[in-house]
Amino acid sequence: MKNEIKAEEVDKLHKMSNSILNNAKYSLDNTDEWYTTYETVAEEVSHYQEQFRGKVVLCNCDDPYESNFCYYFLRHFNQLRLKKLICTSYSGSKIEKIKNNVPISLKLFDNSGKPVVVNQGYVFTISKMPGKIDEEVNDDIIKRVLKRKGVVKKLVGSGDFRTEECIEYIKECDICCTNPPFSLFSNLFSLLVKYDKQYLLIGNQNAITYKEIFPYIKENKAWVGYKFGDMAFRVPADTQSRKTRFWIDETGQKWRSLGNAMWLTNLDTQRRYQELQLTQHYVPDNYPKYDNYDAINVRKVAEIPMDYYGIMGVPITYLKYHNESQFEIVGEANHGSDNEFDLFKPKVNGKELFKRILIRRRNV
Ligand SMILES: C[S@@+](CC[C@H](N)C(=O)[O-])C[C@H]1O[C@@H](n2cnc3c(N)ncnc32)[C@H](O)[C@@H]1O
């Protein structure tokens, strides 16, 4: 039911936007336009239910009629006991190229009674949902609510989350929850830090080592959520096929997957308090030192030795298990120059290695 499409209902919307679509330029492998599944959102948010209670949630890269973030929070508005849900959509969104699997079929009208079109930024706000507390809201009710006059309003600008009017929504929210364009991930992160907001964001694991983000990971002010690894995304119809991590489902919807996706958050997780069980002992031959830094190289998280108290370079997947009372994050070893904590380029016996997180045991 939740992924059912009524083509005739969205057809009109698509036609209205066709001229704009035809002129749009698409990059062939544009991860900025990868759309999240309902299951991805539901699975992650289920871990933070209590923390959403009474909160104003902002999804600021999310078309109300296509985003599964928006749809998830509408369905669970009463269950999570949200205070308010705000979704803003971006005029440049390529969702029109996604033909199938739209989360819910809608025909929306803005505050002036005109149908919502895709080349315009909109904001959609809800503070009350019909239905019982603690119960999911069904699709019929969601449709009815969304069709209410005044629920969807035209923005003055494009809906770019960096614009003044959209920053006002950032200021208003408690938690920002979205999958932003990967290319603007650090811009959104920095805005949320600036306004001291909570967030739950999908990104590429590479973002961990960005200069705007790594200092927060190091200081345990930001951490990874539960899902860290493979995620599947719906992609626009003009996405080029490729041999791996690409498929077309039975409805014609194109998909891509990312092996190194993550949730980045400052909402508390239980995971952060679990101790990593260490089973290996330090044997110098198994843990060579870097050519250019006094630290040992640990190939896999499972090989972190229980009895080494100096600095260790571990794979980035370590962050999935990081417990700040067990280990201190000392820095990273990437290019040696990305930020003040990027201490060196990892090399062992002249061979360059993939980037590492540098950690040290706390309880000697
Ligand atoms: C990676 S997609 C994810 C969409 C949706 N959040 C989801 O998870 O399915 C990022 C979305 O942000 C839109 N976008 C691009 N630039 C933006 C900007 N500056 N401000 C807000 N949204 C933007 C894109 O058009 C696209 O719809």
The ligand as an SDF file (V2000), in Angstrom:
LIG
                    3D

 27 29  0  0  0  0  0  0  0  0999 V2000
   20.2180   12.6740   -2.3070 C   0  0  0  0  0  0  0  0  0  0  0  0
   18.6650   13.3800   -2.8010 S   0  0  0  0  0  0  0  0  0  0  0  0
   17.6490   12.7740   -1.4870 C   0  0  0  0  0  0  0  0  0  0  0  0
   16.2250   13.2200   -1.5410 C   0  0  0  0  0  0  0  0  0  0  0  0
   15.4330   12.8400   -0.2910 C   0  0  0  0  0  0  0  0  0  0  0  0
   15.9450   13.5420    0.8630 N   0  0  0  0  0  0  0  0  0  0  0  0
   15.5300   11.3520   -0.0670 C   0  0  0  0  0  0  0  0  0  0  0  0
   16.2530   10.9510    0.8360 O   0  0  0  0  0  0  0  0  0  0  0  0
   14.9050   10.5890   -0.8090 O   0  0  0  0  0  0  0  0  0  0  0  0
   18.9290   15.0910   -2.3860 C   0  0  0  0  0  0  0  0  0  0  0  0
   17.7620   15.9930   -2.7450 C   0  0  0  0  0  0  0  0  0  0  0  0
   18.1010   17.3410   -2.4120 O   0  0  0  0  0  0  0  0  0  0  0  0
   17.7860   18.1920   -3.5110 C   0  0  0  0  0  0  0  0  0  0  0  0
   18.7010   19.3340   -3.4710 N   0  0  0  0  0  0  0  0  0  0  0  0
   19.7600   19.6000   -4.2780 C   0  0  0  0  0  0  0  0  0  0  0  0
   20.3400   20.7550   -3.9210 N   0  0  0  0  0  0  0  0  0  0  0  0
   19.6420   21.2210   -2.8690 C   0  0  0  0  0  0  0  0  0  0  0  0
   19.7540   22.3780   -2.0700 C   0  0  0  0  0  0  0  0  0  0  0  0
   20.7240   23.2630   -2.2860 N   0  0  0  0  0  0  0  0  0  0  0  0
   18.8650   22.5650   -1.0720 N   0  0  0  0  0  0  0  0  0  0  0  0
   17.8890   21.6640   -0.8330 C   0  0  0  0  0  0  0  0  0  0  0  0
   17.7360   20.5300   -1.5690 N   0  0  0  0  0  0  0  0  0  0  0  0
   18.6050   20.3220   -2.5640 C   0  0  0  0  0  0  0  0  0  0  0  0
   18.0040   17.3140   -4.7090 C   0  0  0  0  0  0  0  0  0  0  0  0
   17.3440   17.8340   -5.8400 O   0  0  0  0  0  0  0  0  0  0  0  0
   17.4180   16.0080   -4.2170 C   0  0  0  0  0  0  0  0  0  0  0  0
   16.0340   15.9830   -4.3560 O   0  0  0  0  0  0  0  0  0  0  0  0
  1  2  1  0
  2  3  1  0
  2 10  1  0
  3  4  1  0
  4  5  1  0
  5  6  1  0
  5  7  1  0
  7  8  2  0
  7  9  1  0
 10 11  1  0
 11 12  1  0
 11 26  1  0
 12 13  1  0
 13 14  1  0
 13 24  1  0
 14 15  1  0
 14 23  1  0
 15 16  2  0
 16 17  1  0
 17 18  1  0
 17 23  2  0
 18 19  1  0
 18 20  2  0
 20 21  1  0
 21 22  2  0
 22 23  1  0
 24 25  1  0
 24 26  1  0
 26 27  1  0
M  CHG  2   2   1   9  -1
M  END
$$$$
